[in-house]
Amino acid sequence: MERVLRILDHIPASLSGIQERRAEPFQVLRKGLAYCWSVAVAAHLEAGKKAMERWLTSQDPDVRWIMKENLKKNRLLRVDSDWATTWLTRLQA
């Protein structure tokens, strides 16, 4: 797996320990993560999809929101719309 994906893969696990989720630093991180995963996945599609799939079923509502937002990005829809729309449908069920 590409280095950026390895770094990104560690971040969702660390979110569970954050208590102050309404604080601005957390909200900034959350918004940034809602963008960057799709960039990394589109650049390294197969490894990226596997890494992202681990977090798509997370019990953490913020992690699920982050992943869901990334699935909506045109860059992912362009490279694998079937995969992205399938996961979006699963998450909305």
N, C-alpha and C positions, 0 to 999 in steps of 0.2 A: 504494500500500500504506500502511496506517495506520502512524503513527510507531512505535508499540510493536512492531509486526511487523518494521519495519526494524531496530530495535535488536536484537530477538531473533535476527534473521537473521544478524547479525554474530558472535554468541557461539559457535555451533558451530565456525566456522572457527578461532577463537582457541584452542579447546581442544586442538588438535593440538600446540601448542607447550608445553603444560604437562607437565613431567616427573614431578612428585611427585603422582601421581593418587591415592595412598592417604592423602595428608595430609588432615587435617580440612577446611581451607578448600575444597579441590577437591570433597570429598564433599558439603559443604553446598551448593555451587554446583550440583552434579550433581542433588541431590535437589530443589532449587528449580526447576531447569529441567525436571525430570520432572513438574512441576505446572503451571508458568506457560504453556507453549506451548498447552496445551489451552484455557486461559482466553482467550488472545488469538485463537486460531483460531475458537473458538465465537462470539466477538464480531464477527469479520470473516471470515466463513466462506470465501468464494471466494478472497480474497487470502491468507488464512491457510493454506488447504489448499495453494495453490501454493508458499508459502514453506516450509511443512513438508515437502512432497514432495521438495524439493531435498535435505533432510537424511535422509530415510528410507532412502536408498541409500548413505549415507556408509560409508566403509571403517573409520571410527573406531568401535570397539566402545562407547565411552561415549556418543557421539552417537546411535548406533543404539538403545542402551538408553534414553536420554532420550526419543527419539521414540516408541519402543515403549510406554513407560510412559504417555505422553500419549494414545496411541491407545486405551488401556484406560479412560480417564476417561469417566464417564457423561455429562458435558457434551458431549463429542464424539459419543458414541453417540446422544444425543438429537437432535442437529442433523443428523447425517448418518451413520447407522449403517452403511449400505452402504459408504461410503468408508472408514470406520475399520476395519471388519471385513475388507474386501478387503486393506488394507495390513497389518493384523495377520497375516492368512493368508500374504501374501507374505513377510513378515519371519520367519515361523516355518518356512517351507519350507526 
